[in-house]
């Protein structure tokens, strides 16, 4: 790593990136507010992302009656209730939550929020079990982490350089 990259890495750790967030729902009447993603521990790398599911708090059992079902073997898109203004040169990655994956077989599909996207953030949940799973308002469904993003220029060549690994892939290096 050259000195410039080390300096950038060091500065990134000192000063967090500012990312504008637009909550689409505010507390009031029978509606609940969007939950803003947050770091749950001092040294967490990712912010937890919660589901925003339209509901009516004036109903007695609104929490039990309001959910999005993720059917067995299916994928479902879950709204979060917020939009992001990711700065140019950055992206925000959506990642699975390990506990949700391990304990319930529900995986957030890895996703990217590009710096030019301004719509509501959604999370794709994949149910790899044989049991339906209910997602309620406020459930932590994914994690998000900002990452630097650099555009690449692809250069067409007639041959690639040789490496020890070569074309070996999909488990080529062992267990």
N, C-alpha and C positions, 0 to 999 in steps of 0.2 A: 504494500500500500504506500503510495507516495505521500509526501508531506501535506499537500493540499487536501487529499482525501482524509487524512488523519485529522486535520484541522476542522474540516467540515463535519466529520463524525463527532468530534469533541464539542463543537458548537451546537450541534443538534441535540446533544444530551443536556446542555445547559439551558437552552432556550426552546421551549416547546413551540411547535408550529401553531399558529392561530387559524382555526377553521371556523368560518361562520356557520351557524346552525339555525334553521328556521323551523320552530315547532309549529305544526299545522293545527294543533288543538290546544286551547287554553281552558283552564278550570272555569266552570260556570254552568249554571242551570243544572241539567241532568248529565252533563258531559264531564269526562275526566281529562286531565291535561296529558299531553305527550310526555313521556319520560325521557329526559335527556340522557344519552349514554354517559357513563362515568367509569372511572377506574375504581375498583372495589378494594384494592389494597395499595399500600405505599409504593411497592415496586412492580405492580402489574404492568405488563406490556400492552395489553389490550383493554379497551373500554367495553363494558357489557351493553348489549343492545336489547331493548325490550319490545315486545309486540304491542301495537296499538290496534285494538279491536273496538269498533263502534259499539256502544252499549248505552243503556238508560239506567243511571244510578237510582232513579226514583222507584224502580222495581225492586221488590223485596229480595229476590234471589238473582239479581242481575249477574253476579259473577258466575254462578253455576249455569245460568241459561245462555250466556254469551261466550262463544268460542269459535275458533276455526278448527275443523277436523283435518288431520293429516292421515289419510287412509293408508292401510298397510301396502307397502310396495309402491307408493305414489309420492310425488313431489307436490308441494303446495306453496304458493307465494303468500308471505305474511307481511302486512304493512307495519311500518315503525312509527308513523306519524310525524316524521321530520324530513327536511331537505338539507343538503350540505352545499357549501360554496367552497369546494376544495381548490386551493390555490394552484396556479400553473406550476408544473414541475413536480407535482405530488399526486398521489392517488390514495384512496382509503380502501383497504382490503377488509372484506367480510369473511370471518372464519368461524368454524364450528366451536361450540363449547364442549369441552371434554366430558363433563359430567352428564350433559344431555345425551351425548353420543353413547357413552359407556352404560349409563343407567337406564336409558329409554330407547336406544337405537334410533335416535332422531339426530340427523346431521344437517347442519347448515352447509349449503353448497358454497364453496369458495367463490367469492365475487369481487369485483372491482368497481368502485365509484370513481369515474374519471373526473378530471378537473373541469370539464365542460358540461357535465350533467347537473341539472338543477331540479329535477323532479324528486318526488318522494322516494326515499330509500325503502326497498323491500328486501326481504330475506327469503331465499328458497330453502324450505325444509324438506328433507328426504327421509321418509320412514322406511327403514330397512327391516322392520319387524313384521309379524303377522297380526299385530294388534293396532287398532286405531289409536291415535294420540290427539288429545284436545289441547289446543293452545289458547290460553286466556289472556285478557288484557293485562299487561304488566309482566308477563312471563319473560324471563331472560332467555332469548332464543339464539343469540349469536354474540360474537365479539367483533370489534373493529379496531384497526390499527392504521395510522397514517404512515405511508412509505414514500420515499423519494421515487420519482419516475423519470426515466431518461428515454427519449425516443431513439430508436436505432435506425441505421441506414443499412439495408440489406444490399450486398454486393454479389452479383452473380459471378461464379467462378467455374472453371472446368474441373477442378479437383481441390479437395480439402487437404489440409496438412495432416500428417500421420500422428497418431497417439498410441500409447500402450493399450488403451481400452479398445480402440477401433470402433467397430459398429456394434459391439456387445451391449445389450440393453435388457430391460425387464428381468432383473435378478441376476444379471451377468456377474456381478461382484460378490455373490453369495448371500447367505442368510444374514 
